[in-house]
Amino acid sequence: MTKFAEKIVNRGMSVPAILFLDMSKYLSFVSSQLMVFFGPILTTFIRSDGYYQLAELLEDRNNIEYLLTEIERIELEESEQV
């Protein structure tokens, strides 16, 4: 999950990601179940391994909180280096 947070920060998407994750963390379980439901259709167009890993990550709200703190930590470390 730290790698995912690093990718978000390196692409300069930390603020939109934090905003989106904060808004959607209360619906994360429902979102993950919708992803599983639509998985057979959507995985014909995209790679299934990453898709189902994301669905698994969204299943637990604590994972969303951890991802938020990792993004903020990496962003803070990068701003201190400059």
VMD Tcl script that builds the backbone (N, CA, C; Angstrom):
set m [mol new atoms 246]
animate dup $m
set s [atomselect $m all]
$s set {name element resname resid chain x y z} {
  {N N MET 1 A 0.825 -1.180 0.000}
  {CA C MET 1 A 0.000 0.000 0.000}
  {C C MET 1 A 0.878 1.256 0.000}
  {N N THR 2 A 2.066 1.131 0.557}
  {CA C THR 2 A 2.987 2.263 0.551}
  {C C THR 2 A 3.415 2.598 -0.873}
  {N N LYS 3 A 3.604 1.574 -1.696}
  {CA C LYS 3 A 3.968 1.807 -3.102}
  {C C LYS 3 A 2.875 2.593 -3.818}
  {N N PHE 4 A 1.637 2.243 -3.539}
  {CA C PHE 4 A 0.502 2.935 -4.149}
  {C C PHE 4 A 0.483 4.400 -3.714}
  {N N ALA 5 A 0.748 4.645 -2.433}
  {CA C ALA 5 A 0.792 6.019 -1.922}
  {C C ALA 5 A 1.934 6.794 -2.567}
  {N N GLU 6 A 3.079 6.140 -2.764}
  {CA C GLU 6 A 4.217 6.800 -3.414}
  {C C GLU 6 A 3.889 7.178 -4.850}
  {N N LYS 7 A 3.201 6.296 -5.556}
  {CA C LYS 7 A 2.808 6.598 -6.936}
  {C C LYS 7 A 1.886 7.811 -6.986}
  {N N ILE 8 A 0.962 7.884 -6.050}
  {CA C ILE 8 A 0.030 9.017 -6.001}
  {C C ILE 8 A 0.789 10.319 -5.770}
  {N N VAL 9 A 1.716 10.310 -4.814}
  {CA C VAL 9 A 2.474 11.522 -4.490}
  {C C VAL 9 A 3.399 11.901 -5.641}
  {N N ASN 10 A 4.069 10.921 -6.245}
  {CA C ASN 10 A 4.999 11.208 -7.343}
  {C C ASN 10 A 4.297 11.807 -8.555}
  {N N ARG 11 A 3.054 11.485 -8.751}
  {CA C ARG 11 A 2.299 12.037 -9.878}
  {C C ARG 11 A 1.643 13.374 -9.543}
  {N N GLY 12 A 1.844 13.850 -8.329}
  {CA C GLY 12 A 1.278 15.136 -7.935}
  {C C GLY 12 A -0.219 15.094 -7.691}
  {N N MET 13 A -0.738 13.933 -7.362}
  {CA C MET 13 A -2.177 13.776 -7.174}
  {C C MET 13 A -2.559 13.597 -5.704}
  {N N SER 14 A -1.696 14.018 -4.795}
  {CA C SER 14 A -1.974 13.762 -3.387}
  {C C SER 14 A -3.185 14.543 -2.873}
  {N N VAL 15 A -3.329 15.797 -3.254}
  {CA C VAL 15 A -4.472 16.586 -2.772}
  {C C VAL 15 A -5.798 16.029 -3.307}
  {N N PRO 16 A -5.928 15.772 -4.627}
  {CA C PRO 16 A -7.186 15.181 -5.090}
  {C C PRO 16 A -7.445 13.790 -4.504}
  {N N ALA 17 A -6.377 13.011 -4.311}
  {CA C ALA 17 A -6.554 11.672 -3.748}
  {C C ALA 17 A -7.035 11.744 -2.306}
  {N N ILE 18 A -6.450 12.647 -1.525}
  {CA C ILE 18 A -6.875 12.799 -0.130}
  {C C ILE 18 A -8.324 13.263 -0.064}
  {N N LEU 19 A -8.675 14.216 -0.903}
  {CA C LEU 19 A -10.050 14.714 -0.935}
  {C C LEU 19 A -11.023 13.593 -1.305}
  {N N PHE 20 A -10.698 12.854 -2.354}
  {CA C PHE 20 A -11.571 11.772 -2.799}
  {C C PHE 20 A -11.677 10.668 -1.749}
  {N N LEU 21 A -10.546 10.266 -1.168}
  {CA C LEU 21 A -10.569 9.189 -0.177}
  {C C LEU 21 A -11.325 9.602 1.078}
  {N N ASP 22 A -11.167 10.853 1.501}
  {CA C ASP 22 A -11.915 11.328 2.669}
  {C C ASP 22 A -13.416 11.325 2.415}
  {N N MET 23 A -13.802 11.731 1.223}
  {CA C MET 23 A -15.234 11.779 0.910}
  {C C MET 23 A -15.831 10.385 0.769}
  {N N SER 24 A -15.066 9.453 0.262}
  {CA C SER 24 A -15.639 8.151 -0.069}
  {C C SER 24 A -15.331 7.047 0.934}
  {N N LYS 25 A -14.628 7.338 2.017}
  {CA C LYS 25 A -14.244 6.257 2.926}
  {C C LYS 25 A -15.441 5.615 3.624}
  {N N TYR 26 A -16.524 6.339 3.766}
  {CA C TYR 26 A -17.697 5.766 4.419}
  {C C TYR 26 A -18.481 4.843 3.489}
  {N N LEU 27 A -18.231 4.953 2.202}
  {CA C LEU 27 A -18.888 4.082 1.228}
  {C C LEU 27 A -17.939 3.023 0.674}
  {N N SER 28 A -16.793 2.860 1.311}
  {CA C SER 28 A -15.769 1.985 0.753}
  {C C SER 28 A -16.233 0.533 0.654}
  {N N PHE 29 A -16.942 0.030 1.648}
  {CA C PHE 29 A -17.385 -1.359 1.589}
  {C C PHE 29 A -18.382 -1.569 0.455}
  {N N VAL 30 A -19.320 -0.656 0.316}
  {CA C VAL 30 A -20.306 -0.757 -0.767}
  {C C VAL 30 A -19.604 -0.678 -2.120}
  {N N SER 31 A -18.620 0.213 -2.225}
  {CA C SER 31 A -17.865 0.343 -3.475}
  {C C SER 31 A -17.134 -0.943 -3.812}
  {N N SER 32 A -16.535 -1.564 -2.802}
  {CA C SER 32 A -15.807 -2.807 -3.067}
  {C C SER 32 A -16.751 -3.913 -3.524}
  {N N GLN 33 A -17.932 -3.959 -2.954}
  {CA C GLN 33 A -18.885 -4.992 -3.361}
  {C C GLN 33 A -19.411 -4.743 -4.774}
  {N N LEU 34 A -19.578 -3.484 -5.141}
  {CA C LEU 34 A -19.964 -3.161 -6.519}
  {C C LEU 34 A -18.860 -3.543 -7.497}
  {N N MET 35 A -17.606 -3.341 -7.085}
  {CA C MET 35 A -16.488 -3.733 -7.941}
  {C C MET 35 A -16.473 -5.241 -8.157}
  {N N VAL 36 A -16.739 -5.995 -7.106}
  {CA C VAL 36 A -16.778 -7.452 -7.237}
  {C C VAL 36 A -17.935 -7.861 -8.140}
  {N N PHE 37 A -19.073 -7.203 -7.994}
  {CA C PHE 37 A -20.242 -7.525 -8.810}
  {C C PHE 37 A -19.975 -7.271 -10.293}
  {N N PHE 38 A -19.381 -6.114 -10.609}
  {CA C PHE 38 A -19.114 -5.771 -12.004}
  {C C PHE 38 A -17.774 -6.303 -12.504}
  {N N GLY 39 A -17.041 -6.992 -11.651}
  {CA C GLY 39 A -15.723 -7.503 -12.005}
  {C C GLY 39 A -15.665 -8.338 -13.268}
  {N N PRO 40 A -16.543 -9.321 -13.440}
  {CA C PRO 40 A -16.461 -10.141 -14.654}
  {C C PRO 40 A -16.609 -9.339 -15.950}
  {N N ILE 41 A -17.369 -8.280 -15.902}
  {CA C ILE 41 A -17.544 -7.449 -17.102}
  {C C ILE 41 A -16.335 -6.538 -17.304}
  {N N LEU 42 A -15.929 -5.853 -16.238}
  {CA C LEU 42 A -14.857 -4.864 -16.353}
  {C C LEU 42 A -13.488 -5.483 -16.594}
  {N N THR 43 A -13.272 -6.689 -16.081}
  {CA C THR 43 A -11.953 -7.294 -16.260}
  {C C THR 43 A -11.730 -7.818 -17.671}
  {N N THR 44 A -12.712 -7.734 -18.516}
  {CA C THR 44 A -12.459 -8.046 -19.926}
  {C C THR 44 A -11.724 -6.892 -20.597}
  {N N PHE 45 A -11.784 -5.699 -19.996}
  {CA C PHE 45 A -11.137 -4.514 -20.556}
  {C C PHE 45 A -9.857 -4.117 -19.821}
  {N N ILE 46 A -9.749 -4.473 -18.544}
  {CA C ILE 46 A -8.572 -4.109 -17.750}
  {C C ILE 46 A -7.999 -5.354 -17.086}
  {N N ARG 47 A -6.770 -5.220 -16.542}
  {CA C ARG 47 A -6.131 -6.356 -15.879}
  {C C ARG 47 A -6.874 -6.695 -14.597}
  {N N SER 48 A -7.135 -7.959 -14.395}
  {CA C SER 48 A -7.956 -8.363 -13.258}
  {C C SER 48 A -7.195 -8.384 -11.939}
  {N N ASP 49 A -5.878 -8.615 -11.953}
  {CA C ASP 49 A -5.159 -8.728 -10.685}
  {C C ASP 49 A -5.189 -7.415 -9.897}
  {N N GLY 50 A -4.906 -6.311 -10.530}
  {CA C GLY 50 A -4.944 -5.019 -9.852}
  {C C GLY 50 A -6.350 -4.599 -9.476}
  {N N TYR 51 A -7.307 -4.971 -10.301}
  {CA C TYR 51 A -8.705 -4.609 -10.060}
  {C C TYR 51 A -9.214 -5.253 -8.772}
  {N N TYR 52 A -8.969 -6.543 -8.626}
  {CA C TYR 52 A -9.459 -7.235 -7.438}
  {C C TYR 52 A -8.643 -6.890 -6.197}
  {N N GLN 53 A -7.375 -6.510 -6.375}
  {CA C GLN 53 A -6.595 -6.035 -5.232}
  {C C GLN 53 A -7.172 -4.723 -4.709}
  {N N LEU 54 A -7.576 -3.855 -5.621}
  {CA C LEU 54 A -8.196 -2.595 -5.211}
  {C C LEU 54 A -9.532 -2.850 -4.511}
  {N N ALA 55 A -10.309 -3.785 -5.018}
  {CA C ALA 55 A -11.583 -4.123 -4.378}
  {C C ALA 55 A -11.353 -4.659 -2.967}
  {N N GLU 56 A -10.305 -5.454 -2.802}
  {CA C GLU 56 A -9.979 -5.981 -1.482}
  {C C GLU 56 A -9.524 -4.871 -0.538}
  {N N LEU 57 A -8.771 -3.939 -1.063}
  {CA C LEU 57 A -8.290 -2.810 -0.267}
  {C C LEU 57 A -9.458 -1.950 0.212}
  {N N LEU 58 A -10.427 -1.727 -0.648}
  {CA C LEU 58 A -11.566 -0.874 -0.301}
  {C C LEU 58 A -12.514 -1.517 0.704}
  {N N GLU 59 A -12.407 -2.822 0.870}
  {CA C GLU 59 A -13.337 -3.537 1.733}
  {C C GLU 59 A -13.260 -3.084 3.194}
  {N N ASP 60 A -12.082 -2.700 3.641}
  {CA C ASP 60 A -11.886 -2.322 5.040}
  {C C ASP 60 A -11.587 -0.828 5.142}
  {N N ARG 61 A -12.339 -0.128 5.946}
  {CA C ARG 61 A -12.169 1.320 6.095}
  {C C ARG 61 A -10.814 1.669 6.707}
  {N N ASN 62 A -10.257 0.776 7.507}
  {CA C ASN 62 A -8.940 1.022 8.102}
  {C C ASN 62 A -7.856 1.114 7.036}
  {N N ASN 63 A -8.023 0.388 5.938}
  {CA C ASN 63 A -7.066 0.478 4.837}
  {C C ASN 63 A -7.091 1.861 4.200}
  {N N ILE 64 A -8.267 2.442 4.106}
  {CA C ILE 64 A -8.395 3.788 3.546}
  {C C ILE 64 A -7.694 4.793 4.462}
  {N N GLU 65 A -7.893 4.646 5.765}
  {CA C GLU 65 A -7.229 5.532 6.726}
  {C C GLU 65 A -5.714 5.389 6.641}
  {N N TYR 66 A -5.239 4.154 6.507}
  {CA C TYR 66 A -3.799 3.916 6.396}
  {C C TYR 66 A -3.248 4.557 5.127}
  {N N LEU 67 A -3.963 4.408 4.032}
  {CA C LEU 67 A -3.528 5.004 2.770}
  {C C LEU 67 A -3.476 6.531 2.881}
  {N N LEU 68 A -4.451 7.117 3.529}
  {CA C LEU 68 A -4.455 8.571 3.739}
  {C C LEU 68 A -3.238 9.021 4.550}
  {N N THR 69 A -2.941 8.315 5.622}
  {CA C THR 69 A -1.791 8.703 6.446}
  {C C THR 69 A -0.476 8.495 5.703}
  {N N GLU 70 A -0.392 7.452 4.880}
  {CA C GLU 70 A 0.824 7.223 4.091}
  {C C GLU 70 A 1.029 8.333 3.064}
  {N N ILE 71 A -0.028 8.737 2.394}
  {CA C ILE 71 A 0.079 9.822 1.414}
  {C C ILE 71 A 0.540 11.098 2.105}
  {N N GLU 72 A -0.052 11.401 3.247}
  {CA C GLU 72 A 0.325 12.610 3.976}
  {C C GLU 72 A 1.761 12.534 4.482}
  {N N ARG 73 A 2.190 11.360 4.948}
  {CA C ARG 73 A 3.555 11.190 5.448}
  {C C ARG 73 A 4.574 11.370 4.329}
  {N N ILE 74 A 4.332 10.741 3.183}
  {CA C ILE 74 A 5.256 10.842 2.053}
  {C C ILE 74 A 5.302 12.275 1.534}
  {N N GLU 75 A 4.152 12.916 1.473}
  {CA C GLU 75 A 4.089 14.315 1.026}
  {C C GLU 75 A 4.893 15.212 1.966}
  {N N LEU 76 A 4.784 14.980 3.263}
  {CA C LEU 76 A 5.526 15.763 4.245}
  {C C LEU 76 A 7.028 15.524 4.121}
  {N N GLU 77 A 7.433 14.270 3.938}
  {CA C GLU 77 A 8.856 13.954 3.765}
  {C C GLU 77 A 9.429 14.629 2.530}
  {N N GLU 78 A 8.675 14.624 1.445}
  {CA C GLU 78 A 9.161 15.247 0.216}
  {C C GLU 78 A 9.240 16.765 0.348}
  {N N SER 79 A 8.314 17.367 1.076}
  {CA C SER 79 A 8.361 18.821 1.249}
  {C C SER 79 A 9.509 19.233 2.168}
  {N N GLU 80 A 9.905 18.368 3.099}
  {CA C GLU 80 A 11.031 18.668 3.982}
  {C C GLU 80 A 12.363 18.549 3.255}
  {N N GLN 81 A 12.432 17.720 2.225}
  {CA C GLN 81 A 13.670 17.531 1.477}
  {C C GLN 81 A 13.984 18.723 0.590}
  {N N VAL 82 A 12.980 19.469 0.222}
  {CA C VAL 82 A 13.185 20.612 -0.682}
  {C C VAL 82 A 13.670 21.810 0.040}
}
mol reanalyze $m
mol bondsrecalc $m
mol representation Tube
mol addrep $m
